[in-house]
Amino acid sequence: MPHTRTPAVAGWLDGEGEDFRLLGTRCSSCGSVFFPREDVHCRNPLCAGGALEEVPLSRKGHIWSYTDSHYRPPSPYVSNPELPWEPYALIAVELAAERIVVLGQAAPGVTVAGLAVGMEVEAVPGVLDEDAETARTIWHWRPTGVRA
């Protein structure tokens, strides 16, 4: 029986394959873009505030910084304590069009050895965890031109 795929955090991502996008919000007054999304008020201290509208973010960006995680993070991070810890890379990506930096995990198989500041990466769907019925989806960053 196939899993139902649902975002781990509602309203943060949408779509599959080439249509996959992170979702942010944009202030109608100053044009500031936010991710994670902001649904209450504009966080720009120089803005009097305007309506916030949902916007799909650029799928591609350039690595601003990166590191690897050699320890098991505390809750609410989801991991099985009975399995050995497997390090993963964290990547901070600057989305040029939005002029914001978005942090996320590298796609499975991507390590810090294969990353460089300035390298182009793309957001791709990933799975945070799953049970018998549901796969909770997140985003991963993957260097462009690399396929799973």
Beta strands, then each sheet from edge to edge (+ up, - down):
strand 1: 4-7
strand 2: 13-14
strand 3: 21-27
strand 4: 33-34
strand 5: 52-56
strand 6: 60-69
strand 7: 88-95
strand 8: 100-106
strand 9: 120-130
strand 10: 134-143
sheet 1: 1+ 10+ 8+ 7- 6+ 9-
sheet 2: 2+ 3- 4+
sheet 3: 2+ 3- 5+
end
